[in-house]
């Protein structure tokens, strides 16, 4: 089995990150589009001040997530053919993490907005908290708890925190 060069590894890391960002981008764009249309629906006139505030948090969270998740494309355009793939990979890695954080805020806020509209406030808060914990479990806790899975089986350092963080 041939080993890849450092340049090939950076290229593969970048391709992997772009694929991950494509998945996240689709989800956040759908959520953002839904939130953009919501104030124009008939029922929006019946929302409370609390629900309007939650809506603003959800909308701004989706906007921030969209900006961060798409930003590696603009960064790539600015650095195109400059041989700075390691810098681009580190930047894209940070933006992906930040974008997912804002997506989490937006999704939990959207759940709170809708559940508060159709259910009682205590139930809405409980369901939104459970939603937040659910996302944190799958997006943060499980990945960090299992990041050493198969470490003895595969010599694959593309997810090495020192490489991605630039240390």
DOKEMAR-73335 format. One record per atom (N, C-alpha, C, O): x, y, z. Coordinates in steps of 0.02 Angstrom, whole numbers, padded with zeros to 5 digits, always signed. Example, Ala and Ser with C-alpha at 12.3 -4.5 7.8 and 13.67 -1.06 7.14 Angstrom:
<lumses>
+00660-00284+00390/+00615-00225+00390/+00660-00165+00390/+00712-00166+00423/+00642-00112+00354/+00684-00053+00357/+00645+00002+00394/+00670+00057+00402/
</lumses>
This chain:
<lumses>
+00042-00058+00000/+00000+00000+00000/+00045+00062+00000/+00090+00068+00041/+00032+00108-00046/+00074+00168-00050/+00047+00222-00003/-00014+00230+00005/+00092+00259+00026/+00075+00314+00071/+00064+00376+00029/+00099+00387-00020/+00017+00416+00049/+00005+00479+00013/+00055+00532+00036/+00080+00531+00092/+00068+00578-00009/+00112+00633+00009/+00074+00682+00053/+00013+00679+00059/+00110+00728+00083/+00078+00778+00126/+00029+00820+00084/-00025+00837+00108/+00049+00838+00024/+00005+00877-00019/-00059+00838-00036/-00114+00866-00035/-00053+00773-00050/-00111+00732-00064/-00156+00727-00002/-00217+00727-00008/-00126+00722+00057/-00165+00718+00119/-00205+00782+00129/-00264+00779+00146/-00174+00840+00119/-00209+00904+00126/-00266+00908+00076/-00321+00932+00091/-00253+00885+00014/-00306+00886-00037/-00364+00841-00017/-00422+00860-00024/-00348+00782+00009/-00401+00735+00031/-00439+00764+00091/-00500+00759+00093/-00403+00794+00138/-00436+00825+00196/-00484+00880+00173/-00539+00886+00199/-00462+00919+00125/-00504+00973+00100/-00566+00944+00065/-00621+00969+00075/-00557+00893+00024/-00613+00862-00010/-00662+00832+00040/-00723+00837+00032/-00636+00801+00093/-00680+00773+00146/-00720+00828+00180/-00780+00821+00191/-00686+00882+00197/-00720+00938+00230/-00774+00968+00185/-00829+00984+00208/-00759+00976+00121/-00809+01003+00075/-00870+00958+00071/-00926+00983+00068/-00859+00893+00070/-00916+00847+00068/-00959+00855+00131/-01020+00855+00127/-00927+00860+00189/-00964+00869+00251/-01002+00936+00250/-01060+00939+00271/-00970+00988+00225/-01002+01054+00222/-01061+01054+00175/-01110+01089+00186/-01058+01015+00121/-01115+01010+00074/-01177+00983+00110/-01232+01008+00099/-01167+00933+00151/-01223+00904+00188/-01252+00956+00237/-01312+00966+00239/-01208+00988+00276/-01231+01038+00324/-01262+01098+00289/-01312+01125+00313/-01234+01118+00233/-01259+01176+00196/-01331+01165+00174/-01373+01210+00180/-01346+01106+00149/-01414+01092+00127/-01463+01098+00185/-01516+01129+00178/-01446+01069+00242/-01490+01072+00300/-01501+01143+00324/-01558+01162+00338/-01448+01182+00330/-01455+01250+00356/-01491+01294+00306/-01528+01339+00327/-01482+01283+00242/-01517+01324+00193/-01592+01310+00193/-01632+01356+00185/-01611+01248+00203/-01682+01231+00208/-01713+01264+00270/-01766+01294+00266/-01678+01259+00326/-01702+01291+00388/-01706+01366+00379/-01756+01397+00398/-01655+01396+00350/-01653+01469+00340/-01710+01491+00295/-01744+01541+00309/-01722+01454+00241/-01777+01470+00195/-01845+01467+00231/-01887+01511+00222/-01854+01415+00271/-01916+01409+00310/-01924+01469+00356/-01978+01499+00359/-01871+01488+00391/-01875+01544+00437/-01887+01611+00401/-01921+01655+00427/-01859+01618+00341/-01870+01679+00303/-01942+01688+00281/-01967+01744+00276/-01976+01632+00268/-02046+01637+00246/-02096+01641+00303/-02153+01662+00293/-02076+01621+00362/-02123+01616+00419/-02160+01681+00434/-02221+01678+00445/-02128+01739+00436/-02166+01800+00454/-02220+01818+00403/-02265+01857+00419/-02217+01790+00344/-02266+01805+00293/-02326+01757+00293/-02371+01763+00252/-02326+01710+00340/-02382+01663+00345/-02437+01695+00388/-02425+01739+00429/-02498+01672+00377/-02556+01700+00412/-02551+01695+00488/-02570+01742+00523/-02527+01639+00513/-02526+01628+00585/-02474+01668+00623/-02477+01672+00684/-02426+01698+00587/-02372+01734+00621/-02397+01795+00660/-02365+01817+00707/-02454+01821+00641/-02481+01879+00676/-02504+01862+00747/-02513+01907+00788/-02512+01798+00761/-02535+01776+00828/-02478+01759+00876/-02492+01739+00932/-02415+01767+00855/-02360+01749+00899/-02351+01800+00955/-02367+01859+00946/-02326+01777+01011/-02314+01820+01068/-02246+01855+01060/-02208+01840+01014/-02232+01902+01104/-02167+01936+01102/-02111+01885+01115/-02058+01889+01083/-02122+01838+01160/-02072+01786+01173/-02058+01747+01110/-02000+01735+01093/-02110+01727+01074/-02102+01689+01012/-02067+01729+00958/-02028+01702+00919/-02081+01794+00955/-02046+01837+00907/-01971+01840+00923/-01929+01838+00878/-01955+01845+00987/-01885+01846+01007/-01850+01780+00991/-01793+01780+00967/-01884+01725+01004/-01856+01659+00987/-01847+01653+00912/-01797+01626+00888/-01895+01680+00874/-01890+01679+00801/-01827+01717+00778/-01791+01693+00735/-01815+01775+00807/-01756+01815+00789/-01692+01776+00803/-01645+01776+00763/-01689+01742+00861/-01630+01701+00878/-01621+01646+00826/-01566+01634+00803/-01676+01612+00809/-01672+01558+00760/-01650+01584+00692/-01608+01554+00659/-01678+01641+00671/-01661+01670+00606/-01588+01692+00603/-01552+01676+00555/-01566+01728+00654/-01496+01750+00655/-01447+01692+00662/-01393+01694+00634/-01466+01641+00700/-01425+01581+00705/-01418+01546+00638/-01363+01523+00620/-01472+01541+00601/-01470+01510+00535/-01428+01552+00486/-01391+01525+00445/-01434+01619+00492/-01394+01662+00449/-01320+01655+00465/-01278+01650+00419/-01302+01653+00528/-01232+01644+00548/-01206+01576+00527/-01149+01571+00502/-01246+01524+00535/-01226+01457+00514/-01214+01455+00439/-01165+01426+00415/-01259+01485+00402/-01252+01486+00329/-01188+01522+00309/-01151+01497+00266/-01175+01579+00339/-01114+01616+00323/-01052+01575+00338/-01006+01573+00297/-01049+01543+00396/-00990+01506+00415/-00980+01443+00373/-00924+01425+00356/-01035+01409+00358/-01029+01347+00320/-01011+01359+00247/-00978+01318+00216/-01031+01416+00220/-01015+01432+00150/-00948+01468+00145/-00918+01470+00091/-00924+01497+00199/-00863+01538+00197/-00801+01501+00169/-00759+01534+00137/-00792+01436+00179/-00733+01404+00149/-00731+01409+00073/-00677+01407+00043/-00789+01416+00041/-00790+01425-00031/-00759+01492-00050/-00718+01495-00096/-00778+01545-00015/-00750+01611-00029/-00675+01612-00013/-00635+01642-00049/-00657+01579+00042/-00586+01576+00062/-00546+01539+00008/-00490+01559-00009/-00575+01485-00018/-00541+01447-00070/-00532+01490-00132/-00479+01488-00164/-00583+01529-00150/-00578+01573-00208/-00521+01623-00199/-00483+01637-00245/-00515+01650-00138/-00463+01700-00125/-00393+01670-00126/-00345+01704-00144/-00387+01606-00107/-00322+01574-00103/-00307+01528-00162/-00257+01492-00163/-00351+01528-00212/-00345+01481-00267/-00276+01483-00299/-00251+01536-00316/-00246+01424-00306/-00181+01414-00338/-00124+01451-00304/-00075+01470-00336/-00130+01461-00239/-00076+01492-00202/-00037+01442-00160/+00010+01461-00124/-00056+01379-00163/-00020+01328-00126/-00030+01332-00051/+00014+01316-00012/-00089+01355-00030/-00102+01366+00042/-00157+01319+00067/-00199+01338+00109/-00158+01258+00041/-00209+01209+00060/-00211+01196+00135/-00265+01190+00163/-00153+01189+00170/-00156+01178+00242/-00194+01234+00279/-00233+01220+00325/-00180+01296+00260/-00215+01352+00291/-00290+01349+00276/-00331+01362+00320/-00307+01332+00216/-00377+01326+00196/-00412+01270+00234/-00469+01279+00256/-00379+01214+00243/-00409+01158+00280/-00421+01177+00353/-00474+01162+00381/-00372+01210+00383/-00381+01231+00453/-00438+01281+00460/-00479+01276+00506/-00442+01329+00414/-00496+01378+00415/-00564+01344+00406/-00611+01357+00443/-00569+01300+00356/-00632+01265+00342/-00653+01223+00402/-00713+01218+00417/-00605+01192+00435/-00620+01152+00494/-00651+01196+00549/-00701+01176+00580/-00622+01254+00561/-00649+01299+00612/-00718+01325+00593/-00763+01330+00635/-00727+01343+00530/-00791+01369+00507/-00845+01315+00511/-00902+01330+00528/-00827+01254+00496/-00876+01199+00501/-00899+01191+00573/-00959+01184+00585/-00853+01192+00620/-00871+01186+00690/-00915+01244+00713/-00966+01234+00747/-00896+01305+00696/-00936+01363+00714/-01004+01362+00681/-01055+01379+00712/-01006+01343+00617/-01070+01339+00582/-01116+01288+00612/-01176+01300+00618/-01089+01231+00633/-01131+01181+00666/-01157+01207+00733/-01213+01192+00752/-01116+01245+00768/-01138+01275+00831/-01197+01322+00821/-01246+01320+00858/-01192+01365+00770/-01248+01410+00755/-01309+01372+00728/-01366+01392+00741/-01296+01318+00691/-01352+01278+00668/-01389+01246+00727/-01450+01243+00727/-01352+01224+00777/-01382+01196+00837/-01427+01248+00870/-01484+01233+00888/-01401+01309+00879/-01440+01362+00909/-01504+01375+00869/-01558+01382+00897/-01497+01379+00804/-01554+01393+00761/-01606+01337+00763/-01666+01350+00766/-01583+01275+00762/-01630+01219+00762/-01667+01213+00828/-01728+01202+00829/-01632+01221+00883/-01665+01217+00948/-01713+01276+00956/-01768+01268+00983/-01693+01335+00932/-01738+01393+00935/-01800+01383+00892/-01855+01402+00913/-01792+01353+00834/-01849+01339+00791/-01897+01289+00824/-01958+01296+00820/-01868+01239+00856/-01910+01191+00893/-01947+01227+00949/-02007+01216+00959/-01912+01270+00985/-01944+01308+01039/-02000+01352+01012/-02054+01355+01041/-01987+01387+00957/-02037+01430+00927/-02101+01392+00910/-02156+01413+00927/-02093+01336+00876/-02151+01298+00854/-02187+01263+00912/-02248+01265+00916/-02148+01233+00957/-02181+01199+01013/-02214+01248+01060/-02266+01233+01088/-02185+01307+01068/-02217+01358+01111/-02281+01385+01078/-02327+01406+01112/-02283+01384+01013/-02343+01407+00976/-02401+01358+00983/-02458+01378+00988/-02385+01292+00984/-02439+01242+00984/-02450+01208+01052/-02501+01175+01061/-02402+01214+01098/-02407+01181+01163/-02398+01232+01219/-02388+01292+01206/-02402+01210+01280/-02390+01255+01336/-02315+01271+01341/-02273+01233+01317/-02299+01327+01371/-02229+01349+01377/-02186+01298+01414/-02132+01283+01390/-02208+01270+01471/-02165+01220+01505/-02149+01159+01461/-02092+01135+01460/-02199+01135+01425/-02188+01078+01381/-02140+01097+01324/-02096+01059+01306/-02150+01157+01297/-02107+01181+01243/-02034+01187+01267/-01988+01167+01231/-02025+01214+01327/-01957+01220+01354/-01925+01152+01365/-01866+01142+01350/-01965+01105+01391/-01939+01037+01402/-01920+01004+01336/-01866+00975+01331/-01964+01007+01287/-01950+00975+01222/-01890+01008+01188/-01850+00974+01155/-01883+01073+01195/-01826+01108+01165/-01761+01089+01200/-01709+01081+01168/-01763+01082+01266/-01704+01060+01304/-01684+00990+01283/-01625+00975+01273/-01733+00946+01277/-01719+00877+01255/-01689+00878+01184/-01643+00840+01169/-01715+00920+01141/-01689+00927+01073/-01616+00949+01075/-01574+00921+01039/-01601+00999+01115/-01533+01024+01122/-01486+00970+01147/-01431+00962+01122/-01508+00933+01197/-01467+00879+01224/-01457+00824+01172/-01402+00796+01166/-01509+00810+01134/-01505+00759+01081/-01452+00778+01030/-01410+00738+01012/-01455+00841+01006/-01405+00864+00958/-01335+00863+00988/-01289+00839+00956/-01328+00887+01049/-01262+00886+01081/-01236+00816+01089/-01176+00804+01082/-01280+00769+01103/-01258+00699+01111/-01228+00673+01046/-01176+00640+01046/-01262+00687+00990/-01239+00660+00925/-01186+00702+00891/-01146+00676+00852/-01185+00767+00905/-01137+00811+00871/-01074+00824+00912/-01023+00843+00884/-01077+00815+00978/-01019+00832+01020/-00998+00773+01064/-00941+00749+01058/-01042+00750+01106/-01024+00700+01156/-01002+00635+01124/-00947+00610+01138/-01043+00606+01081/-01026+00542+01049/-00963+00547+01006/-00919+00505+01013/-00957+00598+00963/-00895+00601+00923/-00832+00607+00966/-00782+00575+00951/-00834+00648+01019/-00774+00656+01060/-00762+00595+01103/-00704+00578+01117/-00815+00562+01125/-00806+00502+01165/-00779+00444+01123/-00744+00400+01150/-00793+00444+01060/-00774+00388+01016/-00720+00407+00965/-00710+00370+00917/-00686+00461+00974/-00637+00482+00924/-00577+00436+00919/-00539+00441+00871/-00566+00393+00968/-00510+00346+00965/-00531+00277+00940/-00491+00230+00942/-00593+00270+00917/-00616+00206+00890/-00570+00183+00834/-00552+00222+00790/-00551+00121+00835/-00512+00092+00781/-00442+00120+00774/-00410+00109+00722/-00418+00155+00824/-00352+00185+00820/-00297+00133+00808/-00248+00147+00773/-00306+00075+00836/-00256+00022+00828/-00262-00011+00759/-00214-00041+00735/-00321-00005+00727/-00333-00039+00665/-00310+00000+00603/-00287-00029+00555/-00317+00067+00605/-00305+00107+00546/-00256+00163+00563/-00263+00197+00613/-00207+00171+00520/-00159+00226+00528/-00182+00283+00483/-00158+00291+00427/-00229+00323+00507/-00259+00377+00468/-00258+00440+00510/-00298+00448+00556/-00211+00485+00493/-00203+00544+00535/-00237+00605+00505/-00220+00661+00523/-00286+00595+00461/-00319+00653+00431/-00362+00691+00481/-00379+00749+00470/-00380+00660+00536/-00419+00694+00587/-00377+00711+00648/-00404+00724+00702/-00312+00710+00641/-00266+00727+00695/-00279+00798+00717/-00272+00845+00677/-00299+00809+00781/-00315+00876+00804/-00257+00925+00795/-00269+00984+00783/-00195+00902+00801/-00138+00947+00793/-00133+00970+00720/-00116+01027+00706/-00147+00925+00673/-00143+00942+00603/-00198+00992+00587/-00185+01043+00554/-00260+00978+00609/-00316+01021+00593/-00313+01088+00629/-00335+01138+00601/-00287+01089+00689/-00284+01151+00727/-00224+01193+00707/-00219+01252+00724/-00178+01163+00670/-00120+01200+00648/-00064+01203+00699/-00019+01244+00692/-00067+01160+00750/-00015+01160+00802/+00048+01127+00778/+00096+01122+00816/
</lumses>
